[in-house]
Amino acid sequence: MSNKRIGIIMGSDSDLAVMSEAAQILDEFKVSYEIRVISAHRTPDVMMRYASEAKSNGLQVIIAGAGGSAHLPGMTASHTPLPVIAVPIKGTGSGHEALWSNIKMPAGVPLATMPENGAKNAALLAIEILALQDQTLAKKYADFRDKQHSKVQALDSQVSKDWRGHLKA
Ligand code: RP5
């Protein structure tokens, strides 16, 4: 049994630049995670085992990122009762295929699909889920939201002050 709460998985190490943003958020909140490269196409046996054993290994949420046909998030969800959050990876030059692949899960197996490359929000959603049963984390998350609120208000004051009196042509 692992002591990690979140599993971050991705189809290729080429997804790491995006997926490491989820890890950074979890680091900030001091939420334990493991990070793995597991491919639905190239290592389907590993994917199936990882997903089937994730809950008994102590994981509570899985964040799965993949590009291209992007089967990893949906197939992982199909092998676990844990909430799975998909991050469709969009590289330069690729289209929206990963987003469509993830967001069009047929009814019966839910997949919480983030925007393309939305790894930060994937981590925040995972934190919201864990915070339902974790008061310490819930407090940290509330503080984070408060800080964000104050920051936008400060920016609002600054921008409205700087632009006072400017007339549009
Ligand atoms: C997917 O194919 C991966 O998730 C990655 O986004 C994409 C390309 O993989 P590489 O060819 O860079 O390994 O399976």
Boltz pocket constraint, residues with backbone or C-beta under 6 A from the ligand:
constraints:
  - pocket:
      binder: B
      contacts: [[A, 10], [A, 11], [A, 12], [A, 13], [A, 14], [A, 15], [A, 39], [A, 41], [A, 65], [A, 66], [A, 67], [A, 68], [A, 69], [A, 70], [A, 89]]
      max_distance: 6.0
